[in-house]
């Protein structure tokens, strides 16, 4: 998931969702408890087990109360959840930026899909048995919220984004969610593909806001999960040539399998950003207009800047440190635009259409699968670069 290093100021009034999904309602519930490896709840398919991280940088399973459906809600039996880089970051580092801080047990997961098992009053367009992708960011939708009113709801100050502290995530067996933010899956889209529509939404938002067009030559910096999804989306949108960079040769080999025509640049750590830029330009064989930066690292962003033609754009999708420095004089003299992304808005329906229509194949991205009861093991695999994991899926 793309998450901003800093957040907009908090609003004075809480939304209905902030109150309804108050995490203390779970943490103080008598059924809440952390689970040992031999806990009987792990064998009970009706138990609402979930995976969580905490301020001590521990990841473990917990038991939560089974949710009761509310007005306008549906209860989803979550069938597939991908582990995102931000999940691992919250576990390992306890925060993203100065405001998103793990202060208590916080449920992980926001790349999920599942089956509706209960419908609340007021829900008209969904029914029990429907297969849905869960859009994890629920904005307030209130009239006094400019982003919600103007359709840029990713900037809502009162958003409940599941798995971003303090809110519990969707890496759980049963999850109650506003029906308006559940997206029906066509029969030919699996639960795994539905869960991967979340990172695809990130990539689609980046391509849309970067203004990519048919035939645009682009460089994608970073061949991690977001970089690879961005590669699939850029290829489907007709960008050519496409260059992708990474420090890890195996990830570039994976990129070649996804899109055989992509040109790869394996970066050496001792190279300066200017050196990387020359390698990118050589690989492209033509001038580059757009860099889709999917790492958030300063050195990679600098290399992207130097790799572009006059008037080019560096669009930063990745998440990096709060403070960075860039070559202002070079950007100014070459009219290089530097643009950033905060999550996404209005992308899920498009993502589902692209997958259902066969334009984007997300299936090869899943390299490891674990049952929900082994979610802790799955986290360790996702965080270990030696495992070669691209996307770790947890199923139930």
N, C-alpha and C positions, 0 to 999 in steps of 0.2 A: 504494500500500500504505500502512496506518496503522502507524507505528513509534513506540515510546515514546521520549521524549527521554532518559530514563535507564533503565538496565537493572537487574534484580535482581542481587545479588552472585553471582559465579561460584562454581560448586560445586568441591570439591576433586578429584573424580575425573572423568576424561573418559569420555564414553559411547563405545560402539562406533562411532557415527556420526561423532563428532568426530575419532576416529583414522582412520576409513576415508576421510573426505572432507577430510583434512588438505590445505590448499591448497599446502603446500610440495611435495607429491608431484607436483603439476603444474608448479610454478615451477622445480623442479630436474630435471624430466624432459628428456632430450636432444631430444625433439621440440618442446619449448616454444620459441616465438620470437614476437617482435612482427613484424607484417607490413607491408611497404611497399605503396603503392597498386598496384604492378605485380607483386606477389608471385605466383608460379605457383600457390600453394595456393588462391588465390581462384577459380581456374578448375577446381579439382579437387573434384568433388562427394563424394569420399570423405574429404577433409581435414576435420578437426574444428576449423573456425574458430569463433571466439567474439569477442564484443565486451567490452572491459574499460576501466576507469578506473584512475588511479594517483594517488599523492600530489602529483604536479606538475599536477593538474587537466587531464590529457590524456585523451582518449577515442580508442581505436584498436582495430584488429582484431589478434588473436593466433591462433597455431596451438597447439592442445593435443593431447596424445595421445588417441587414440580410446579410450574407456573399455572395460575388460573387465568383463563382468557378474560380480557376486558372488552369494553365497548370499542368497536372498530379494530379489534385485534384478531389475529389467528395464532394458534399454537402450532409450531412446526416441529416435527421430529427431524432433527438435523441429520442428514445422511452423509454429507461430505463437507470437510473443512480443510482448506489449505493453510499451512503455516507461512505467515508473511515475515519478511525481514524486520518489520516494526515489532512483531511479537517477540522475536528473538532479541531485538534491541531493548525492549522494555524489561525482559527477563535479565539480560546480561548487565545492562547499564542503569536500569531503574528509571529512565526518563528519556524523553525526546524534547529538547529545548527546555526553557525555564518554566513552562506551565504544565506540561504533560508529565506528571510525576507519579510513580507508583508509591502510594502511601499506605496501602493495605493489601489484603488478598484481592487480586484483580483477575477476573476471568479473561482468558486469551481468546483470540480468533475473531475474524471478521470476513473471511472468504468462505461463505457457506451456502449450501443449498439443501433442501429437504422436502418432506411431504407434510401437507397440512393435515392435522389430526383433530383439530377443534376450531370452530368458527364462533366469533363473538357477535353480539348484537350489533346491527348497523352495517355489517359487511355484506355487500351485494354481489361483488364480481369474483369472489373466490368461494370454493367449496371444499369440504373434506375430501381428501384424496388428490387434490391438485399438487403438482410438483412445482416448486418455486425456487428462485434464487433470492437470497436475502440481501437487500441493499442496507448495509450496516449503519450508515449515517442517517439519522432521523432528525431533520431540521424542525424548528419550532412551528413554522407555518403561520405565525401570527402577523396581523396586519401592520404592526409597528416595526417589523423586521424588513429593512430594505432588501437584503439579499434574497430572502424568501419571496418577497413580493415581485422582485424583478427576475426570478428564475435562476439566480446564482446562489443557490441554497448551500453550496459548499462553504460559503463565508458566513453562514448563520452563527451568531455569537452564542446561541443557546442550543446548539446541536447536541444530540446524544449520539456519540459514535461508539458503538459497542467494541470493546477491547481497548479503547483509549481511556486511561485512568480518568475518573474513578469507575467508569461503567464496565460491568462484566460483559464478556464477549460471547460469541456464538459457538465456541468450541465446547459444546455441551450437548446432551441428548435431546432435551426439550427446551424450546425457546419461544417466548411470546413476543410477537412483533406487530407493529401497526400494519394492517393489511395494505395500506396505500404504498408501502415500501417493500412489498413482496411482488416479484415479477414471475409470471407463469412461464414455465419451460415447455417448449414444444416437445412432442414425443421423441424426436430424434436428437434431443440434447440431454445428455446424462447428468446425474447429480454432480459428478466431478467437473464436467464442463460448466455446469451452472455455477459452481463455486469459483471457478477460474474466470468467470465474467467480472469479478471484482478487480483483479489486476489488469484485465483487458480494458475495463472502464478507465483506469488510470492512463493506459497507453492511448486510448482513443481521445481522451480529453487533451492530452499533450499534442497529438497530431492536429486536432481541430484548432487549438489555440495557437499552435505554431504556424498555422496557415499552409501546411504542406499541400502540394498539388500533384496531379498526375505528371510523372516524368521528372520530378524534383530530385536532384542528387543530394543525398543526406549521409551524415555519419551518426551512428548510434554509439555513444560512449558507455561501455559496460555491458557485459553479456550475462548478467545475473537474471533472475526471473523477470523483472520489469523490462530490462533491456531486450530479452528474448521475446517477450510479448509485444514490445514496441516494434521489434524486427518483423514479426508476423503481420502486425497491423500496417506498417509502412510498406511492406511488400504487397499486401492486399490492396492498398490504396494507389499502387502504381509508381511509387518512388523508385528511381533507378539512376545511377548505380547506388547501392547501399553499402557502406563500409561499417563494420562493427569492431570495436576494440575491447581488449581485456588483458589482464595480467596472467590469466590462467588459460593455458592452451586447450585443456579439455572442454572448457566452456565455448571457446571459439569453434572447436570441432563439432560441438553440439549445435551451434548456430548454423554451421554448414549443412548439417543434416536437415535442419528445419527449412532453410532456404538455400539451396545449392548455389545460387548465383551471388550470394553475399560475399563481399571481399573482407578479409579479416586482417587485423593488425594486432600481433601479440606484443604488448608493451613490456619493456624491460625497466626495472625499478630505477636504474641509474640514468635513464633518459630524462632530459629536461622537457618541459611542455613544448618548447619550440621543435625539439627533435621528434616528438610524437606527432606533432602537426605535419611535419614534412612526410613522415611515413603514411599518414592518413591521406594526404594529397597525392602521394605516389600511387597508393592503392586505388584511389578513386579514378585516376586517369583523367579527371576533369575538375573544374572548379566546383566547390561545394557551397550551397546556399544556406543549408540548415543543419545544425547539430542538435540532436536530441540527447541530452546529457542525463544518464540514468544512474549515476553513482553518487553525486553530491559532493565529491571530493574536489578540493581546490585545484590540485594539479591537473585533474581531468577537465575541469571547466576551462582552465587556462589553455590547455592543449586544444580544446574545441574552438576557443576564440581565435587562436592563431591559424586554425585550419580552414577558415572560411574566406570566401570572396568579400570584396568591398560590398557593404550593405547586407551582409548575412545576419542570421539570427541564431543565437545559442538559447535553446529552450531547456531549462533545467527541470527535469522531472524528479531526479533523485533528491535524497535528504542528506544534508551534511552538517558540519559544525555551525554554531550560531554566528561566528565571525569568520569572514574570509576576505582575501584581497585579490583584486583583478587588475590587469594592465589598463588603467583608465585611458592613458594617452593613446595606446594602440586602438582601443575600442572607439575612441572619439575620432581619430584620424581615419578610421576605416568604416565608420558608421555601423559598427557591430551592435545589434540589439541584444540585450541580455534580459531574458524573461523567465518567470518562475510559475510554478503550479502548486496549488493547494488542493489536494484530493481531487474531486471531480463532481460534475453535476450533469444530469440529463443524458447519461451515457448507457445505462443498463439496457433499455430496449434495443438500442442500436447494437450493443455487444451480443445480445441474444440472437438478433436477426443475422448477424455476420456468422455466428457459429452454426446456427440452424441452416443457413443458406450455403454452407460449405466454403465460404470465402476465407475463413480462419479456422485452422485445425489446432485446438488446444491440447488434444490428447497426448502428444509426445512430451509435453512439459512435465507430466507426472512421472517422477523417477522412483519414488518410494511410497509405499502404502502401509498404514498401520490401523488396527482397530482402535476404537475410542479408549479402551482400557489400557492401551499402550501409548497414550499420548505423550507421556513424559519421555519415553524412549524416542519417540518421533521428534521431539524438540531437540534432543541431543544430536540426532542425525542431521537435522536441519541446520544446526549451528556448527557442525564439524566440516570444515572444507575438505578434509580427506575422504569424506563419504561421497563426494561428487554429486550431492543432491541438487537438483534444480528446483523441483517443487515436491514437497512432502505432503501427502494427503492423509487425513484421518477419516475413517469411515465408520458407520454404525449400522 
